[in-house]
Amino acid sequence: TATLPWWFAHENAITLTDPRGDLIAVHDPRVIGRGVYTHRIEVGFADQTFYLEANSTRGPPYLVPNLLSGAVAALSLLLAWSVWRLWRDLVRRARAEYALREQQALRQAMEDSLVSGLRTRDLDGRITYVNAAFCEMVGYRADELIGCAPPMPYWAPEFSERSSQRHAQLLSGTLPRHAYESVFLRRDGERLTVLINEAPLRDGTGRQVGWTASIVDISEQKRTQELQRTQNEQLHHMSRVMTMGEMASALAHELNQPLAAANSYCTAALNLMTGEAPQDDAGGPRELLAKGRHQVERAGQIIRRVQQFVRKTTPSLGPVAPDAVITGLLPLVQLQTSRSGERVDTVLEPALPPVLADRVLLEQVLLNLTRNAFDAMAHLPAAERIVLIRAARIAASDGDPAVVRISVRDRGRGLPDDARDALERPFFTTKPDGMGMGIAVCRSALETMHSRLRHAPAEHGACFYFDLRMTEESCGTST
């Protein structure tokens, strides 16, 4: 035992066994090994083989295996959590991709269904995107348009300079932010009128990356407006011709008076010049001829007034003196009266300002309204048939501009309650045999002058009125 270190003999049970495993000797019976850490060697002695075995009293370690087990468990949990997160991210990404495809399909379907053209350009003015409607509008494919810079292939030659100016204003940021009209030239040579609305194109950060535009083909609308304008002009012209036709007998009577008087004055002057008649208080030949000339001029004024009223002209809005129009129209209004005793009274506010109107259309409206007024009083005695034309200025209020209000009032039975709301109805009439052309012509003419025909309640009879905007321009020859 002296050859064994004491600390080794103290911590290990030392035994000697034969080949059969029988115990031969024990170093210290009090030392009991744990069977965890053992070591065995062969020992030869006198041609015999023995085994010397050391069995440590120490047990297995606890801290290191626990740490390793914990680390393995933690890593396993972390791996499982990472797999779950990866699976969740994959699911979310798949859903996001599906939603993106759905949105792209929806956006493409909406763009394909639009009748308005869409076009985007970068900050240099090059086309970056066009939709199918725009391609169909100009007759070019998308790949032929994308990347194009001014001048564009669809610009009409007569509008090329103006389009270049607008393009320069767009790039400089000085183009007005409202829609404007232009003309495009299709590949097949057809011209179309378009309405363009430009707006800045921005990315997700709000930075401007170009310009986007919506383009609407208004060619058909323009043709419809032109056709409507032409038909309105024809309607107004035919209405004036019909009005003159209805007043033909009164016009003949009105012309017969000055012509007969002129004939009498000329005959008397001729007799004086030939010495067949003595000179009386009527004066000499010079005075008689002057009076005859005055009567002829009177007849000529009536004829010119009728020609001016009936002449087919294109409506043109300009400054018009309303009091002068009403005063000058009275002779034609008197021609509409069917019996003696009927009269037209006027109440005109002094110094009325000019209004924005067309003189012939304004006269036509007043003639139609006065004729309807006299027709509404057909049941009254002639002396009670009085039409009142009033003109007065209305001050601006509640954002409405100052206007001149012109009204025509009669003493008839008035409008039925159920007919007042139907005034805007096409071909509205209260006459049993009426066609409603008079009110329709008035309504159309007033719309041309940016006004509307309205009805005001009256104690006796009916009162129609309309408002015309004042203008600061001088009337000149428009009155």
C-alpha positions in Angstrom: 0.0 0.0 0.0 2.9 2.3 0.3 3.1 2.5 -3.5 -0.4 3.9 -3.7 -0.9 7.6 -3.2 -3.1 8.2 -0.2 -5.5 10.4 -2.0 -6.0 7.8 -4.7 -6.5 5.0 -2.1 -9.0 7.3 -0.3 -11.1 8.0 -3.3 -11.0 4.6 -5.0 -11.9 1.1 -3.9 -8.9 -1.2 -4.9 -9.7 -4.9 -5.4 -7.7 -7.9 -6.7 -9.7 -10.7 -8.5 -8.8 -13.9 -10.2 -9.8 -14.7 -13.8 -13.0 -16.2 -12.5 -13.9 -12.9 -10.9 -13.5 -14.1 -7.3 -12.3 -11.5 -4.9 -8.8 -12.2 -3.6 -8.0 -9.0 -1.7 -9.5 -5.6 -0.9 -7.3 -2.5 -0.1 -9.8 -0.9 2.3 -13.3 -2.4 2.9 -14.6 0.9 4.1 -14.1 2.5 0.7 -17.0 1.6 -1.6 -16.9 2.4 -5.2 -19.9 3.9 -7.1 -19.3 1.9 -10.3 -19.3 5.0 -12.4 -15.6 5.5 -13.0 -13.7 2.1 -13.0 -10.4 0.9 -14.4 -9.1 -2.7 -14.7 -5.6 -4.0 -15.5 -4.0 -7.4 -15.7 -1.3 -8.3 -13.2 0.9 -11.4 -13.7 2.2 -13.2 -10.6 3.7 -16.7 -10.6 2.3 -17.8 -13.9 -1.0 -16.6 -12.7 -3.1 -13.7 -14.0 -4.9 -11.5 -11.7 -6.9 -8.3 -12.2 -6.4 -5.1 -10.3 -9.5 -2.9 -10.5 -10.0 0.6 -9.3 -13.6 1.8 -8.6 -14.0 5.5 -7.9 -16.2 6.6 -5.0 -17.4 9.6 -7.1 -20.8 9.6 -8.7 -21.8 10.9 -12.1 -21.7 14.7 -12.7 -25.1 16.6 -12.5 -24.4 20.2 -13.6 -22.9 19.7 -17.0 -25.5 17.1 -18.2 -28.3 19.4 -17.0 -26.8 22.4 -18.8 -26.4 20.4 -22.0 -29.9 19.0 -21.7 -31.3 22.5 -21.1 -29.4 23.8 -24.1 -30.7 21.1 -26.3 -34.2 21.7 -25.1 -33.9 25.4 -25.6 -32.5 25.0 -29.0 -35.2 22.6 -29.9 -37.9 25.1 -28.8 -36.1 27.9 -30.6 -36.0 25.8 -33.8 -39.7 25.0 -33.4 -40.5 28.7 -32.9 -38.4 29.6 -35.9 -40.2 27.1 -38.0 -43.6 28.4 -36.8 -42.6 32.0 -37.6 -41.3 31.0 -41.0 -44.5 29.1 -41.7 -46.6 32.1 -40.5 -44.5 34.5 -42.7 -44.9 32.2 -45.7 -48.7 32.1 -45.1 -48.8 35.9 -44.8 -46.7 36.4 -47.8 -48.9 34.0 -49.8 -52.0 35.9 -48.7 -50.4 39.2 -49.5 -49.3 38.0 -53.0 -52.8 36.7 -53.5 -54.4 40.0 -52.4 -51.9 41.9 -54.6 -52.8 39.7 -57.6 -56.5 40.3 -56.9 -55.9 44.1 -56.7 -53.9 44.1 -59.9 -56.6 42.1 -61.6 -59.3 44.4 -60.3 -57.3 47.5 -61.3 -56.7 46.1 -64.8 -60.3 45.2 -65.1 -61.4 48.7 -64.1 -58.9 50.3 -66.4 -60.1 48.1 -69.3 -63.7 49.0 -68.6 -63.0 52.8 -68.5 -64.1 54.8 -71.5 -61.8 57.6 -70.4 -58.2 57.5 -71.5 -55.4 57.4 -68.9 -51.9 58.6 -69.5 -48.9 59.1 -67.3 -45.6 60.9 -68.0 -42.4 61.3 -66.1 -40.8 64.6 -65.1 -39.1 64.8 -68.5 -42.4 64.5 -70.3 -42.0 61.0 -71.7 -45.0 58.7 -71.7 -44.7 55.9 -69.1 -48.2 54.4 -69.2 -51.4 54.4 -71.3 -54.5 52.3 -70.8 -56.5 50.5 -73.5 -59.1 53.3 -73.8 -56.4 55.8 -74.7 -54.8 53.5 -77.2 -58.2 53.0 -78.9 -58.8 56.7 -78.8 -55.6 57.7 -80.7 -55.2 54.5 -82.7 -51.7 53.6 -81.5 -50.5 50.5 -79.5 -49.2 50.9 -76.0 -45.7 49.9 -77.0 -45.7 52.5 -79.7 -46.6 55.3 -77.2 -44.6 54.4 -74.1 -41.3 56.3 -74.2 -42.5 58.9 -76.6 -41.5 62.5 -75.9 -43.1 65.7 -77.4 -44.1 66.3 -80.1 -46.5 63.4 -79.7 -47.7 61.4 -82.7 -51.3 62.1 -81.9 -51.0 65.9 -81.8 -53.0 67.6 -84.5 -50.8 69.9 -86.6 -52.9 73.0 -86.1 -52.7 72.5 -82.4 -49.1 71.4 -82.2 -47.8 74.8 -81.1 -50.5 75.2 -78.5 -49.9 71.7 -77.2 -46.1 72.4 -76.9 -46.8 75.5 -74.9 -49.1 73.6 -72.6 -46.5 70.8 -72.2 -43.9 73.4 -71.2 -46.3 74.9 -68.7 -47.0 71.4 -67.3 -43.3 70.7 -66.8 -42.7 74.1 -65.2 -45.8 73.7 -62.9 -47.6 76.8 -64.3 -50.4 74.9 -66.1 -53.7 75.9 -64.6 -55.3 73.1 -62.6 -58.5 72.8 -64.6 -59.6 70.8 -67.5 -58.9 72.1 -71.0 -59.9 71.1 -74.5 -57.6 70.0 -77.3 -57.7 68.2 -80.6 -56.1 64.7 -81.2 -55.3 63.3 -84.6 -55.9 59.5 -84.8 -53.6 57.3 -86.8 -56.3 57.0 -89.5 -56.4 60.8 -89.9 -59.7 61.4 -88.0 -59.7 64.4 -85.6 -61.4 64.2 -82.2 -62.0 66.8 -79.6 -60.9 65.8 -76.1 -61.1 67.2 -72.6 -57.9 66.8 -70.6 -57.4 67.0 -66.9 -53.8 66.9 -65.7 -52.6 66.2 -62.1 -49.3 65.5 -60.4 -48.2 61.8 -60.0 -46.6 61.0 -56.7 -45.0 57.9 -55.2 -45.6 56.3 -51.8 -43.4 59.0 -50.1 -45.3 61.9 -51.6 -42.5 62.8 -54.0 -43.7 63.9 -57.4 -42.5 61.5 -60.1 -44.5 62.7 -63.0 -47.9 63.7 -64.3 -51.1 61.8 -64.8 -53.9 62.8 -67.1 -57.5 61.6 -67.8 -58.7 62.2 -71.3 -62.4 62.2 -72.4 -63.5 62.1 -76.0 -66.1 64.9 -76.3 -66.4 64.9 -80.1 -70.0 63.5 -80.0 -70.9 66.0 -77.3 -69.6 68.9 -79.4 -71.5 67.7 -82.4 -74.7 67.4 -80.3 -74.2 70.9 -78.9 -73.6 72.3 -82.4 -76.7 70.5 -83.7 -78.8 71.8 -80.7 -77.5 75.3 -81.3 -78.4 75.1 -85.0 -81.9 73.8 -84.2 -82.4 76.5 -81.6 -81.5 79.1 -84.1 -83.9 77.6 -86.6 -86.6 77.4 -83.9 -86.1 81.0 -82.9 -86.1 82.1 -86.6 -89.3 80.2 -87.4 -91.0 81.6 -84.3 -90.2 85.1 -85.4 -91.4 84.4 -88.9 -94.6 82.9 -87.5 -95.0 86.0 -85.2 -94.7 88.3 -88.2 -97.2 86.1 -90.1 -99.7 86.4 -87.4 -99.3 90.2 -87.4 -99.4 90.5 -91.2 -102.8 92.2 -91.3 -101.9 94.6 -88.5 -98.6 95.3 -90.2 -100.4 96.1 -93.4 -102.7 98.4 -91.6 -99.8 100.1 -89.8 -97.9 100.6 -93.1 -101.0 101.8 -94.9 -101.4 104.9 -92.6 -98.0 106.5 -93.3 -98.1 105.5 -97.0 -101.6 107.0 -97.5 -100.6 110.2 -95.7 -97.4 110.4 -97.8 -99.5 110.0 -100.9 -101.9 112.7 -99.8 -99.0 115.1 -99.1 -97.3 114.4 -102.4 -100.5 114.9 -104.3 -101.2 118.2 -102.6 -97.7 119.4 -103.3 -98.0 118.3 -106.9 -101.3 120.2 -107.2 -99.7 123.3 -105.7 -96.8 123.1 -108.1 -99.1 122.8 -111.1 -101.4 125.6 -109.8 -104.5 123.4 -109.5 -105.0 124.0 -105.8 -104.7 127.2 -103.7 -102.1 127.3 -100.9 -103.7 126.8 -97.4 -102.6 126.4 -93.8 -100.9 123.1 -94.7 -98.0 125.2 -96.2 -96.3 125.3 -99.6 -95.0 122.4 -101.6 -91.7 122.3 -99.6 -93.6 121.8 -96.3 -95.9 119.2 -97.8 -93.0 117.2 -99.4 -91.2 117.3 -96.0 -94.3 115.9 -94.3 -94.6 113.2 -97.0 -90.9 112.3 -96.6 -91.5 112.0 -92.8 -94.4 109.5 -93.4 -92.3 107.5 -95.8 -89.5 107.4 -93.3 -91.9 106.2 -90.7 -93.0 103.4 -93.0 -89.4 102.5 -93.8 -88.6 102.3 -90.1 -91.4 99.9 -89.6 -90.2 97.7 -92.5 -86.6 97.8 -91.3 -87.7 97.0 -87.7 -89.6 93.9 -89.0 -86.7 92.9 -91.2 -84.3 93.2 -88.3 -86.5 91.1 -86.1 -87.1 88.4 -88.7 -83.5 88.2 -90.1 -81.9 84.8 -89.3 -78.8 85.6 -87.3 -76.5 83.7 -84.9 -77.1 84.6 -81.3 -74.3 86.8 -79.9 -74.3 88.0 -76.3 -73.2 91.5 -75.7 -74.1 94.7 -73.8 -77.8 95.7 -74.4 -79.8 98.5 -73.0 -83.0 96.9 -71.7 -85.0 100.2 -71.5 -84.1 100.9 -75.2 -85.1 97.4 -76.3 -88.5 97.6 -74.5 -89.2 101.1 -75.8 -88.2 100.2 -79.4 -90.3 97.0 -79.2 -93.6 98.7 -78.4 -94.6 99.3 -82.0 -94.3 95.6 -82.8 -96.2 94.8 -79.6 -99.0 97.0 -80.6 -99.2 95.1 -83.9 -100.2 92.0 -81.8 -103.3 93.7 -80.3 -106.4 92.4 -82.0 -108.8 95.2 -80.9 -108.6 98.9 -80.3 -108.4 99.8 -76.7 -105.8 97.2 -75.8 -102.6 98.7 -74.5 -99.2 98.1 -73.2 -97.9 100.0 -70.2 -94.3 100.2 -69.2 -92.6 101.0 -65.9 -88.9 101.4 -66.5 -86.5 102.3 -63.7 -84.4 105.3 -64.6 -80.8 104.9 -65.8 -80.9 101.1 -66.1 -77.5 99.6 -66.7 -76.6 97.5 -69.7 -77.3 93.8 -69.5 -75.5 90.8 -71.1 -78.0 89.6 -73.8 -78.8 89.2 -77.4 -81.1 91.9 -78.6 -83.1 89.9 -81.1 -83.6 87.0 -78.6 -84.7 89.5 -75.9 -87.2 91.0 -78.3 -88.5 87.6 -79.2 -89.0 86.6 -75.5 -90.9 89.9 -74.8 -93.0 89.5 -78.0 -94.0 85.9 -77.0 -94.8 86.8 -73.4 -96.9 89.9 -74.4 -98.8 87.8 -77.0 -99.5 85.1 -74.4 -100.6 87.9 -72.0 -103.1 89.3 -74.5 -104.4 85.7 -75.3 -104.9 85.2 -71.6 -107.2 88.2 -71.4 -109.3 87.3 -74.4 -112.4 87.0 -72.1 -112.1 90.6 -70.9 -113.4 93.7 -72.6 -110.8 95.4 -74.8 -110.4 98.4 -72.5 -109.4 96.1 -69.6 -106.8 94.2 -71.6 -103.6 95.9 -70.2 -100.2 94.3 -70.3 -97.6 95.8 -67.9 -93.9 95.5 -68.8 -91.6 96.4 -65.8 -87.8 96.6 -65.7 -85.9 97.2 -62.5 -82.5 96.4 -61.1 -82.1 93.9 -58.3 -79.1 94.3 -55.9 -76.7 91.5 -55.3 -77.4 89.2 -52.3 -76.3 85.9 -50.9 -73.6 85.5 -53.5 -76.0 86.2 -56.4 -74.8 89.0 -58.8 -76.8 92.1 -59.4 -79.3 91.7 -62.2 -82.0 93.6 -64.1 -85.4 91.9 -63.7 -87.9 92.2 -66.6 -91.4 91.1 -65.9 -94.6 90.9 -68.1 -97.9 90.9 -66.2 -101.5 90.5 -67.5 -104.9 90.7 -65.9 -106.2 87.3 -67.0 -107.2 84.3 -64.9 -103.6 83.4 -63.9 -101.9 80.0 -63.9 -103.5 77.0 -62.2 -101.7 75.8 -59.1 -100.8 72.5 -60.8 -99.4 74.3 -63.8 -96.8 76.4 -62.0 -94.5 73.5 -61.3 -94.8 72.4 -64.9 -93.3 75.6 -66.4 -90.0 73.8 -67.2 -91.8 71.0 -69.0 -91.2 70.9 -72.8 -94.0 72.5 -74.8 -96.0 73.5 -71.7 -99.2 75.4 -72.5 -102.5 76.3 -70.8 -104.4 76.9 -74.1 -106.8 74.2 -75.2 -105.4 74.4 -78.8 -101.9 75.6 -77.9 -98.7 73.8 -78.9 -96.5 75.2 -76.2 -94.0 76.7 -78.8 -94.1 80.2 -77.2 -92.9 79.1 -73.8 -90.4 76.7 -75.3 -88.9 79.4 -77.5 -88.7 81.8 -74.5 -87.1 79.1 -72.3 -84.5 78.2 -75.0 -83.7 81.9 -75.7 -83.3 82.7 -72.1 -81.0 79.7 -71.5 -78.8 81.1 -74.3 -78.6 84.4 -72.3 -77.8 82.4 -69.1 -81.3 83.1 -67.6 -84.5 81.3 -66.8 -88.2 82.0 -67.2 -89.9 82.1 -63.8 -93.5 82.8 -62.6 -94.3 85.1 -59.7 -97.6 84.9 -57.8 -100.0 87.7 -58.6 -103.3 88.8 -57.1 -105.0 89.2 -60.5 -103.6 87.5 -63.6 -100.1 86.0 -64.2 -96.7 87.5 -64.0 -93.7 86.0 -65.8 -90.2 87.4 -65.2 -86.5 86.7 -65.9 -83.2 88.1 -64.7 -80.3 89.3 -66.9 -76.9 89.9 -65.6 -75.5 93.5 -65.6 -72.4 94.3 -67.5 -70.0 97.3 -67.3 -69.4 97.3 -71.0 -70.8 100.1 -73.1 -73.7 99.2 -75.3 -72.4 100.9 -78.5 -74.5 99.7 -81.4 -75.9 96.7 -79.5 -78.8 98.8 -78.2 
